[in-house]
């Protein structure tokens, strides 16, 4: 797990924000204003994140009190970047063991403190 500088002091209110690449920290903050708990995985959590990188989100229906459609519509409105959205309960049967473990073990859970 990488640790990055936090680009704005006010972002330190977000638990684990230091594990999100600085290019994606403000986007994460926008998302958390609408969706209280998210997990991020993929290049947004690594040094190889660049201006073309999307943001990969993993959501747990147990953490969110909205329908999947409501969540998706909120994300479309607030994220200017490309994003991928996976639901924890749906990856169980759809991904092979390596992919599933890679996502679950390397995702960073974020929420306001």
N, C-alpha and C positions, 0 to 999 in steps of 0.2 A: 504494500500500500504506500503510495507516494504522499508526501506532504508538500503543499504549495504555499506561497505567500497569499494572504488574503488581500484582495485588491481594494477593499473599502472597509474601514473600521466597523461600520454598522452591520456588515455581514457576519461578524463574529458571533452574533446572536443565534446563528444557525449552527446546530450541532453537526460536526464533521465537515463543515465547509472547506476546511484546510486540505481536504482530500479530493477536492474538485479542482480541475485545472482553472486557472484564473480567467481564461476565455469564456468559461461557462458559469462562473459563480453568480453573475448578475441574473442570468437566465434562471438558475435554480431559485434564486430569491423571488423572482416573479412567479414562478410556479408555486412556491410555498405560500404565497399570499392567497392562492385559490384552493390548493390541495395541501392539507396539513402535513402529510408524511409521504415522502417519496424515497426511492432508492435509485441511484445512478450507477451505471456500469459502462464498460467500454472505454473508448479513447478519452472521454471526458474525465476519467480518473487516472489518466497516464500522461507522461511527458510528451507523447507523440500527438497530442491533440493540436489541431491547427484550424485555420479559418474555414476549412471545408468540412470539418468534423461535425457529425450530427450529435444529438444528445440521446443516449439510450436510457430509458426509464423503466423501472420495474415497480409495479404497484401491487399492494396486497389489499384485497377487498375487505379484510378485517380491520384495516387502518382507515378506511375511507367510507364515509356515509353517503356516497353518491353512486348512481349507476355508472356502468362502464361508458355508456353513451354520453352522459353528462360530463364525465372526466375528459373524454376525448374532445368534446366541443369546447370545453374550457381551455385545454391545451392548444388547440388550433388557434384560438383567439389570442393567446398570450405569448406563444413561442414563435419568434420570427425565423428561427433556424429549422432545419430538418430534424425530425425526431422519430425514434422508434419507441413504441409502447408495448410492453409485455405485462401480463398479469401473472402473479406468482402461481395461482391455482391452475392456470392454463398451460404453464410450461412443464408441469409434471409429466404429462403423457405425450407431449409434442416434440420434445427435444431429446437427443441422446444423453446418456449419463454424463459424458464429458462436458457437453454444452451447458446442461442444467447446473452441474456443480460449479462450472466456471462462472456462470452468472450469479448464482446464489452466494458463492464464497467470495466473490470479488466486488459485489455491489456495495455501495456506500449508502447507508440509511441516513436521511437528512430530515430535520424538523427544527422548528424554533424552540429554543431552550425555555 
